[in-house]
Amino acid sequence: MPTDPPPAGPPWTVIGVLEWTAAYFKRHQLDHARGDADLLLAHVLGCRRIDLYLRHDQPLNEAELARFKLLVQRRAGREPVAYILGEKEFWSLPLTVTHDVLIPRPDTECLVEQALAFLPEVAGDAPHRVLDLGVGSGAITVALAHERPIHRFWASDASLRALRVARANARRHHVDHLIHFFAGRWLDPVAPDGQGFDLIVSNPPYVRRDEIARLAPEIRDYEPMAALDGGPQGVSEVADIIAAAPAHMRPGARLLLEIGFDQRPAVEALAQKSGAYDRIDFHKDYAGHYRVAQMRRRG
């Protein structure tokens, strides 16, 4: 077997390229070798994954093979497929992603589920006011606005580049008119206005600083460090949000935070210490780990 991506020219058919690439990725210790090969080739050919197998004997022309080689080389260098393709699905919605934002993950859908359980589907006396701190790609807010368009949404990020991505995704799914975007670190730009929010959600950085070097190369070398580094214990940013949020919440409002799988004790202690919350609950992700912290504002 060759050790470099396949050379241009025949007789490289769709199935031949897929089989070669899957073997190549396995030699580079990539966990999802065949799936990654499928996604990259479907992107180059502008088709669905299933279409690859309907067109299995179709030869690739030189231009297609050259484009595919470049993508294969990037993936072999451990660049995530989502960044290579510029897209990732979340909550059944295709989202644009760049290196300026975290790649949306299935675990975060657990936070969306809990938020939707709190947001009424039918309009009541007034729409709920929802704030997403550290909006990133916009995955959480876009999903919530798509599912509950009767409510009002605000979303912030310290990164102007991330905000551009989030706005683009909101426009893509026709919910941009429902979301007010603004720049700033957590709640620093938010002045108490007497109204407060009914729901604040966030997926803040929660990786312990000394664990970052041990993360998979796809995360450590490509995703934005500011969205990963949670400080020495992993809960520095979580602590800041828990402390600042009550001043911007209505009585009975909820704060929902995505947390690390082993951070329940630390987060529960922070919430209790604040004295501002009278109900603190935790919800598990699909792997059975506590992933979402939920707390209710007293009053």
C-alpha positions, 0 to 999 in steps of 0.5 A: 500500500502507498504511504501518501494519498492516492496519486491523480489519474485513473483507475480511482473509482469512488469505492476504490478511493474510499477503501484506500482512504479508510485504510490510510486513516486507520494507519494514522490511528483515526477512530472513524476512518470509514465515516471520515472518508465518506464525509470528505468524498461526499463533500468533494463530489457534492452528494450525500453519503448514501449516494457514494454507494449508488455511484460506487464504480464512478471514476473520479476525475483529476480535479476531484481527486486533487481536491480530495487529496488535500482534504485527506492530508488535512484529516491525517494531520488530525484536523477535525472533519467539521472544520475541514467541511465547515459544517456540523449538525446539531439538533438536526440543524446543519451549522457553519463552523470555523476555527473561531468556535467550538464544534457543537457536540451531542452532549450539549443537546442535553442542555437544549433538552432541559431548556426546552422543558422550561420554555413553554410551547404556547405563548402565555402572558409574556414571552420568556427572556432567554440569554445565552452566554458564550454563544460560540457557533450559536448552536444552543440559541439557534436550536432554542429559537428554532423550537420556541420562536414565541420567546425572545433571545439574547446571545453574547460572546467575547469573540467578535469572530464567534459572533459572526459565525453565530449570526450567520447560523441564525440567518441560515435557519431564519431565526436571526430576527428573534436573537439580539447578539452582543459582545462581551465577557459573560454578564459584564456588558449586561446592565440590570434593567429591572426585567431580568431573564427567565432563563440563562444558558451557557456552555462555558470553558470547563477543562482543567488547565493541566488536562488540556495537554492530554486532550485529543489533538483534534481538540487541543490543536484546533479548537479555540483555547479560550473556549476550553480552558476552565482554569486550574480546577476547571470551574473558574468561568462556571464560578463567575457565571454562578456568582453574577447571574442572579442579579440578572434573573427574575425570581424563579428563573433558571440557570443552565450550565454544561459542566465536566463529567466529574464537576457536580460536587464543585458546581453544587458547592458553588451554587450553595455558597452563593445563597441565591438559588433554592433548587439545584439539580443535575442532569445526565448526558447520553453516557450517564455522566452529570453534564447539565447543572440547573439552578433556580433563582430564589424569590 
